[in-house]
Amino acid sequence: MKAMPQRKVDRESIASTYELIRPHVRRTPVVEVEGADFGLNGISLIHKLELLQHSGSFKARGAFANLLMREIPAAGVVAASGGNHGAAVAFAAMKLKHPARIFVPEVASPAKLERIRGYGADLVVTGERYADALAASEEWAALSGALVIHAYDQVETLLGQGTVGLELESQYPNLDTLLVAVGGGGLIGGIAAWYGSGTLGSGTHGSRIKIVGVEPEAAPTLTRARQAGRPVDAEAGGIAADSLAPKRVGEMMFPIAQAHVQSVLLVSDDSIVEAQRALWNVLRVVAEPGGAAAFAALLSRRYQPKPGERVGVLVCGGNTAAVDF
């Protein structure tokens, strides 16, 4: 498919992207539970289980959007990833029969490396952090002519991830608040673009609902960007370093976040582990650290909902071997 004219990250473009990728992605389920099940009395909780998506995370949406909306050269595609994006690109490339080479840092979890290899991509493990893998992938792209599929700073990636918002609103239209984990910001950027355009309702900060970002204390990319007024380098460590620790958020998502994300909360590694345990103990859901980060804000009381508030939590990834059968 030939490249189309410059696209905007808005509601109309997200809707058309959804129609394009829909035959290739799963409509992931929503589970409504009483907050009391987690010791959070007086609220309704809506978990969007995006960890059940192909390749184990929401990233499959952006991967398919890129491969279906851009012209793919004979050399195929290349991606740098902490693991989930790489697995998603490898999966989409396998399904659409394109060659793929994936660069990941040494912090990538064994579960994610296994997925990438299982989907038949060439896997290169290099450097300590995502930024190192990104630099190596760019060198390979220049050498080979492969198409770069960026994990978050690419219009098609944002449009694909925005379909999570479209789908969630169709499944649960009466949401008050949505908690979303932030790494490079492609997910929250796409979702904020969906909820932030069109007719405004009861939401705040220029959005139909309240959108709250959640980051690990050890990787505060959007927090630092908001403090500086632009994307800047931040710390990149912690328990979720293989999914939520690029050096900085994307340039494309930042103005969307400034307009439509009400606040960004920081959570500790300990609270992320506690959220993983709670999701397993109560729902039998196995989330990786990055996938449980949004829920950690609620469970640790970093986010304190009002009585009767309908709170959505995005469980965005499940590529972990935390439960060993």
Secondary structure as UniProt FT lines:
FT   HELIX           11..21
FT   HELIX           22..24
FT   STRAND          30..34
FT   HELIX           35..38
FT   TURN            41..42
FT   STRAND          44..49
FT   HELIX           50..52
FT   HELIX           54..56
FT   HELIX           59..69
FT   TURN            74..75
FT   STRAND          77..80
FT   HELIX           84..96
FT   STRAND          100..104
FT   TURN            106..107
FT   HELIX           110..118
FT   TURN            119..120
FT   STRAND          122..125
FT   HELIX           130..144
FT   STRAND          147..148
FT   HELIX           155..171
FT   TURN            173..174
FT   STRAND          177..181
FT   HELIX           186..196
FT   STRAND          210..216
FT   TURN            217..218
FT   HELIX           221..228
FT   TURN            239..243
FT   TURN            251..252
FT   HELIX           253..260
FT   STRAND          263..267
FT   HELIX           269..278
FT   HELIX           279..283
FT   HELIX           289..299
FT   TURN            300..301
FT   TURN            307..308
FT   STRAND          310..315
//
